Amino acid sequence: MSEASAVRAAALGVGDVLAGLVAATGTVRYGYHADTGAPLSGQSTIRSVAAAWALAEAGQIFERPDWIAAADWALAGAVSIRGVARPEQALCLTEADGRATLGAAGLGVAAATVLGSEVWRARAEQLCRFVLEMRRRGGGFVMQIDAQSGAPLPKRSAHYDGEALLGLARLAGAGHVEAREAAEAAAGHLARRGHGVHDPSAWMVHALAALAECGEATRHTAYASRIVARIVAAPHYRKTGQTVSIALRLGALGAYLAAWGRADPTDAPPVRAIRNHAETDLSLLLASRLPDGAFMLAERDRRVRLDGLLHTLIALTALYRAETA
């Protein structure tokens, strides 16, 4: 079996398991124990929305309409249960404690844009308005607010900037001029700050790769290369054996290779080195795979959880695109 075929087979398995966590009502189960089937407690709006994007994107690439339907259900559930209207026809997505996060809105924009119906295009516009509302003067974003009062909340996340930029880039790719201008401005600001380089941001690489698809293939190559170079140079995350940690980095490498794998930029590690690194990460990831296609949180942690599944599907989809580009 070729590597592309093996990646496809693993993606189809985990995609089926992830889609199986989503009910037609929009409820997304958090996971279960591999040995007993006992459900895991937990609820996360941003992970439900991330699952929607992962399923929508992979559903198109692997031609799985059932995954796309599950993505539709998951995103509709998040909007219905956790959506809060904001001024200027904006829409935010909240967690159970009332926080409206930049990341959930950004991923919501990305998922709604990929789903692409007239209804979802309108939702993408509303969620994008919230992302634009969260911009700071001079660049950057507010990470989260109290949805009722609108007051900014202090907690930062290493992921939210990249998730917001991914949403803007996906909407820009659908022809949204304001989203494209905002995405380019944000990417430039974050690059100057070196955001997500020392502690590599996988979401940022996905976002920059999505921007490259808008026709500016080389504008953000140097920034993406710096992040990928750090992943290759600092493989300490492998020691934990954690599925999420490995899948995040593997997804970034796959997205980079799919976008720039033939360019071999001079300021990045050689493409062969990136591919070798990705192959090792893939073998480590597959060590947590179960016979039914699910992935445990680690080889010795037999919980099958939403975040592990969605990040694994994202990683395998990106790697498959790189292998078949």
Phi, psi and omega in degrees: 000131178290164180298320179299320179293320179294319178295318179299315181299317179294321179295318180297322179293310183288328177297320177297318180294315180296314179299328180292344177279349185258126177266157179298340177285349183098355177288135178242115178290147186278340179142192184200166176272132187298328185276322187252342186077002181297132182292148175268138177279151178144156176207136181210116179298313185295325178288325176296318180290321176299321177297321178299315179295316181301316181290321180295313181295310181292325179299324176289315184293320182263007177055057180239089181299334178291327176291320179296322176297318178296322176298317178300314180297314183296316181290320178298321178296317179297317180294318183292317186274321189244003180282134178230126180290143178238169176301159177062034177061025176276160179224131175244163178241128187252157168273175184298335181271007176092000177285133172255116187258147175300319184296317180297319179295316180298314178293328175296319176300314181299313182295315181296323179294318179293320179297318160077359178290170179300319179296316183287330175297322178293320177295320178301320178297317180295316179293324177297323178300323177292317178302316180294326177297330185276000178292143175268150174296128180092358177117162180083181186226153162284135186282320183198157178225163168284122188296331182278313184271337185081002182288134177296145177249145193285336187299136176255158175227140178288346186259332193298320180301313180295322179294320177295316180295324177299315179299314179299319181293319179296319179290324175300321178295340177268009174097012182277109187294314183296321178297320180295315180298318179294321180296315180296318179296316180294318180298319178296316179297313182293325177295318179296327178281344185071028182298134174074018179265301181298314173254092196304129179263106178296320181299326180295320179295317176302318181294315180294324176295322177294322176296323179298328179290344179281357177114354179253064191298328187256352187299321186248017181299317184298319179295311179299322180297322179296320180293314181295321178300322179293320178300314182292324184280340186230074183276026183299335180300338181293333184296331182286334184069012183282128181303315183298314181298316181290316182295322177303309181293319180297321177298320178296316179297318179296317179297319179296313181295323179294324183276319190229015187296339179262353184277326182050060182302147184290338182265014178239163171300152177305145182304323179299322178293321178294317179296318178298318179297317180296322180296320177294316178300320179298317180296322177293320179296316183294343177294340180261010182277138177261162182301332181275002179100346178289162176238131176282166179293335175195167182301329180250008176242100193272023171278138174253109190237154185309313184293321177297319181292313185291320179291327176294317178296318178300314182297313183293324177295314179297318180293322178297318177299319179295320183288333185252004182297000000 
